[in-house]
Amino acid sequence: MEELTIEPLGDHPRGAFCCDLDKIDNFFKNNALKSHNAYGQRIFVACKAGDKTPLGFYALTSMTFRPGMNKEADKKFGRFDAIPSVYLTMIARHKDATKGIGTHLMLDAFRRALQVREHIGVYALTLHAYNAKVQEHYEKLGFQVFADPGQDQEEYKAMFIPLSAVAATFAQAG
């Protein structure tokens, strides 16, 4: 795979980005920089070294979920009204980009979530799966569907992976 850099969104040309999901494409082209600059969420872009053209991106923010992730989380956070997490709002690669870029983006998101965990209390990396196929992919990475999805829409399953599990996997991999 070509050498990639993953960096905060800046003067990257976003107009031609296309992942074939209008909602994500429109956000990235029209609202990502505004949201990033306002610290509503932080956007990170994958590019070839020396080229600012986005091959993919992901966005992170913080979020709290009410208890109901799983028994372990409920036991740990039972006395709290909410469970703190790093929330992956979206992740996408350009439809013509090399396969594997999504993996690089996800690994980078995991690393950043672990860095956040070292500075503030967060339990998990959370997200909503766009559809059943995406949910299956995230389950292979170790994400779990919330035990009590609450008000979540059926097609966007709330999912999480405890950051302790991510840290253990990274430690094992060296």
C-alpha positions in Angstrom: 0.0 0.0 0.0 1.1 3.5 -0.8 2.5 5.7 2.1 -0.4 7.4 3.8 -0.6 10.3 6.2 -3.5 10.8 8.4 -3.8 14.4 9.6 -6.4 16.9 10.9 -8.6 18.4 8.3 -7.3 21.7 6.9 -6.9 23.0 3.4 -7.7 19.6 1.8 -9.7 19.8 -1.5 -13.0 18.1 -0.6 -15.2 19.0 -3.6 -14.4 15.7 -5.5 -14.7 13.4 -2.6 -17.3 10.6 -3.2 -17.9 7.5 -1.1 -21.3 6.9 -2.8 -23.3 7.8 0.4 -24.9 11.2 -0.2 -25.2 12.0 3.5 -21.5 11.4 4.1 -20.4 13.1 0.9 -22.5 16.2 1.6 -21.2 16.5 5.1 -17.6 16.1 4.1 -17.8 18.6 1.2 -20.0 21.2 2.9 -19.9 21.0 6.7 -16.8 19.1 7.8 -14.4 22.0 8.0 -16.9 24.2 9.8 -17.6 21.5 12.4 -13.8 20.8 12.7 -12.9 24.4 13.2 -15.7 24.9 15.8 -14.4 21.8 17.7 -17.9 20.2 17.3 -16.0 17.1 16.1 -12.5 16.6 14.9 -12.0 15.4 11.3 -8.9 13.4 10.3 -8.1 12.9 6.6 -6.0 10.1 4.9 -3.9 11.3 2.0 -0.9 10.1 0.0 2.3 11.5 1.4 2.9 15.0 -0.2 -0.7 15.2 -1.6 -3.6 16.9 0.1 -6.3 15.0 -1.8 -8.5 13.1 0.7 -8.6 9.4 0.1 -10.8 8.9 3.2 -11.7 10.5 6.5 -13.2 9.9 9.9 -14.7 12.2 12.5 -14.6 11.9 16.3 -16.4 13.7 19.1 -17.4 12.8 22.7 -20.7 11.4 23.6 -22.4 9.9 26.6 -24.8 6.9 26.5 -27.2 5.9 29.1 -26.5 2.5 30.8 -27.4 -0.4 28.7 -24.2 -1.1 26.8 -23.6 -4.5 28.4 -23.4 -6.1 31.9 -19.8 -5.1 32.4 -20.4 -1.4 31.6 -23.6 -1.3 33.6 -21.8 -2.7 36.6 -19.0 -0.3 36.2 -21.2 2.8 35.6 -24.4 1.7 37.3 -24.4 4.7 39.6 -24.0 7.2 36.8 -26.7 8.5 34.5 -24.4 8.2 31.5 -21.4 6.3 30.2 -18.7 8.5 28.6 -17.3 7.5 25.2 -15.4 8.7 22.2 -17.9 8.7 19.3 -16.9 7.9 15.7 -19.5 10.0 13.9 -18.5 8.8 10.5 -15.7 7.1 8.6 -15.5 6.8 4.8 -13.0 6.2 2.0 -13.2 7.6 -1.5 -14.9 5.0 -3.8 -11.8 4.9 -6.0 -9.3 4.7 -3.2 -7.2 1.6 -2.5 -8.9 -1.0 -0.3 -7.3 -1.0 3.1 -7.5 2.7 3.7 -10.6 2.2 5.9 -8.5 -0.1 8.1 -5.8 2.5 8.4 -8.4 5.1 9.3 -10.0 2.8 11.9 -6.6 2.0 13.5 -5.8 5.7 13.7 -9.2 6.3 15.3 -8.5 3.6 17.9 -5.1 5.1 18.7 -6.6 8.6 19.1 -9.4 7.2 21.4 -6.7 5.5 23.5 -4.9 8.8 23.8 -8.1 10.5 24.9 -8.6 7.8 27.5 -5.2 8.6 29.0 -6.4 12.2 29.7 -10.1 12.0 30.5 -12.4 9.2 31.6 -13.9 7.4 28.6 -15.0 3.8 28.5 -15.5 2.9 24.9 -15.3 3.9 21.3 -18.9 4.1 20.0 -20.6 4.4 16.7 -23.8 3.7 14.8 -23.6 1.1 12.0 -25.1 2.4 8.8 -26.7 -0.9 7.8 -26.5 -4.7 8.5 -23.4 -5.2 6.3 -21.5 -2.4 8.1 -22.6 -3.8 11.4 -21.2 -7.2 10.5 -17.9 -5.6 9.6 -17.7 -3.8 12.9 -18.6 -7.0 14.8 -15.5 -8.6 13.2 -13.4 -5.8 14.7 -14.8 -6.5 18.1 -17.7 -4.0 18.4 -20.8 -5.1 20.1 -24.4 -4.0 19.7 -25.8 -2.2 22.7 -27.7 -4.6 25.0 -30.4 -2.0 25.4 -30.5 0.1 22.2 -33.1 2.5 23.7 -34.4 5.0 21.1 -31.9 4.1 18.4 -33.4 3.6 14.9 -33.4 0.0 13.8 -31.2 0.6 10.7 -28.5 2.5 12.7 -27.5 0.1 15.4 -25.6 1.7 18.3 -22.3 -0.3 18.8 -19.3 0.0 21.1 -15.9 -1.5 21.8 -14.5 -1.1 25.3 -11.2 0.8 25.0 -9.6 -1.7 27.4 -10.1 -4.3 24.7 -8.5 -2.1 22.1 -5.6 -1.4 24.4 -5.1 -5.1 25.1 -5.2 -5.9 21.3 -2.6 -3.2 20.6 -0.4 -4.4 23.4 -0.6 -8.0 22.1 0.3 -6.8 18.6 3.3 -4.9 19.9 
